[in-house]
Amino acid sequence: MKILFNVVGSIAVVLAILGIFLPLLPTTPFLLLASACYLRGSTRMHRWLLSNPVFGKYLHDIQTGSGLALRTRLIALVVMWASLGYSIYLVPIVAIKVLLVIIGVLVSLYIMIRLRQPPQSRDKP
C-alpha cells in the first residue's frame, strides 16, 4: 500500500509542476495530494517535499492555515490572466473564449477571497 501512495504522490508532484506552466492545471490541489500521499507512504519523501526550496514554504503556509503571501497571490493573478488572455486571443471559438473568461473570473474570485486574510509579516515593507 505504501508503494501505491508513493506512486500517486509522485504523479501528483509531476502534475503540480506542470500546473505551474499550464494555466488550467491547478498546482495547489496536486501538492496537497502529494503531501498527503507521502505522509502515508514515505517519511523521507514527505520530508523532501516539505523542505523543497520551491514547494516547501508554499505547502507549509497552506497546511498551517496562514495561506499564501500577498505577493504570491498577486503574481498568480497576473500570470493567470496573461496566459488566459493569450489563450483567448488564439482560440477562434467564441464558446471556448467565454468558458476561459468564466474560469478566470472564478479562480480570481477564489484568490481575492484568500486576499482577505491578513497579510503575512514577510509582505510588509
C-alpha positions as CSV (number, residue, x, y, z in Angstrom):
1,M,0.0,0.0,0.0
2,K,2.9,2.4,0.7
3,I,4.2,1.9,-2.8
4,L,0.8,3.0,-4.2
5,F,0.8,6.1,-2.0
6,N,4.4,6.9,-3.2
7,V,3.4,6.4,-6.9
8,V,0.3,8.6,-6.6
9,G,2.3,11.2,-4.7
10,S,5.0,11.3,-7.3
11,I,2.4,11.6,-10.1
12,A,0.8,14.5,-8.1
13,V,4.2,16.3,-7.9
14,V,4.7,16.0,-11.6
15,L,1.2,17.4,-12.2
16,A,1.8,20.2,-9.8
17,I,5.0,21.1,-11.6
18,L,3.1,21.1,-14.9
19,G,0.4,23.3,-13.2
20,I,3.0,26.0,-12.7
21,F,3.2,26.4,-16.5
22,L,-0.2,25.4,-17.7
23,P,-2.9,27.9,-16.8
24,L,-5.9,25.5,-16.4
25,L,-4.0,22.8,-14.4
26,P,-4.1,23.6,-10.7
27,T,-0.9,23.4,-8.6
28,T,-2.1,23.5,-5.1
29,P,-4.5,20.5,-5.0
30,F,-1.8,18.3,-6.5
31,L,0.7,19.5,-4.0
32,L,-1.7,18.8,-1.1
33,L,-2.4,15.3,-2.6
34,A,1.3,14.6,-2.9
35,S,1.9,15.7,0.7
36,A,-0.9,13.5,2.0
37,C,0.3,10.5,-0.1
38,Y,3.9,10.9,1.0
39,L,2.8,11.3,4.6
40,R,1.3,7.8,4.4
41,G,3.8,6.3,2.1
42,S,7.3,7.6,2.9
43,T,8.5,9.8,5.6
44,R,11.6,10.5,3.6
45,M,9.6,11.7,0.5
46,H,7.3,13.8,2.7
47,R,10.2,15.4,4.4
48,W,11.8,16.1,0.9
49,L,8.6,17.7,-0.3
50,L,8.2,20.0,2.8
51,S,11.9,21.0,2.6
52,N,11.8,21.5,-1.2
53,P,13.0,25.1,-2.0
54,V,10.2,25.6,-4.5
55,F,7.2,23.9,-2.8
56,G,8.2,23.7,0.9
57,K,7.3,27.1,2.2
58,Y,4.2,27.2,0.0
59,L,2.9,23.9,1.4
60,H,3.8,24.9,5.0
61,D,1.9,28.2,4.7
62,I,-1.2,26.3,3.3
63,Q,-1.1,23.5,5.8
64,T,-0.7,25.8,8.8
65,G,-3.6,28.0,7.7
66,S,-1.6,31.1,7.1
67,G,-2.5,31.0,3.3
68,L,-0.4,32.4,0.6
69,A,1.7,35.5,0.7
70,L,0.1,38.6,-0.8
71,R,2.9,38.9,-3.4
72,T,2.4,35.2,-4.4
73,R,-1.3,35.8,-4.9
74,L,-0.8,38.9,-7.0
75,I,1.8,37.1,-9.2
76,A,-0.6,34.2,-9.6
77,L,-3.4,36.6,-10.8
78,V,-1.1,38.4,-13.2
79,V,0.4,35.2,-14.7
80,M,-3.0,33.5,-14.9
81,W,-4.7,36.5,-16.7
82,A,-1.7,36.9,-19.1
83,S,-1.9,33.2,-20.1
84,L,-5.7,33.3,-20.3
85,G,-5.6,36.4,-22.4
86,Y,-3.2,34.9,-24.8
87,S,-5.3,31.7,-25.0
88,I,-8.5,33.8,-25.5
89,Y,-6.7,35.7,-28.3
90,L,-5.6,32.4,-30.0
91,V,-8.8,30.4,-29.7
92,P,-11.3,31.0,-32.6
93,I,-14.3,29.5,-30.9
94,V,-16.4,32.1,-29.0
95,A,-17.9,29.5,-26.6
96,I,-14.4,28.5,-25.5
97,K,-13.4,32.1,-25.1
98,V,-16.4,32.6,-22.8
99,L,-15.5,29.5,-20.9
100,L,-12.0,30.7,-20.4
101,V,-13.2,34.1,-19.1
102,I,-15.6,32.3,-16.7
103,I,-12.9,30.1,-15.4
104,G,-10.6,33.1,-15.0
105,V,-13.2,35.1,-13.1
106,L,-14.0,32.2,-10.7
107,V,-10.3,31.5,-10.0
108,S,-9.8,35.2,-9.5
109,L,-12.7,35.4,-7.0
110,Y,-11.2,32.5,-5.1
111,I,-7.8,34.2,-5.0
112,M,-9.4,37.5,-4.0
113,I,-11.2,35.8,-1.1
114,R,-7.9,34.5,0.0
115,L,-6.6,38.0,-0.1
116,R,-8.9,39.0,2.7
117,Q,-6.7,37.0,5.1
118,P,-4.3,39.3,7.0
119,P,-1.1,39.6,5.0
120,Q,1.8,37.7,6.4
121,S,4.6,39.6,8.1
122,R,7.0,39.0,5.2
123,D,4.7,41.0,2.9
124,K,5.1,44.2,4.9
125,P,7.7,46.7,3.6
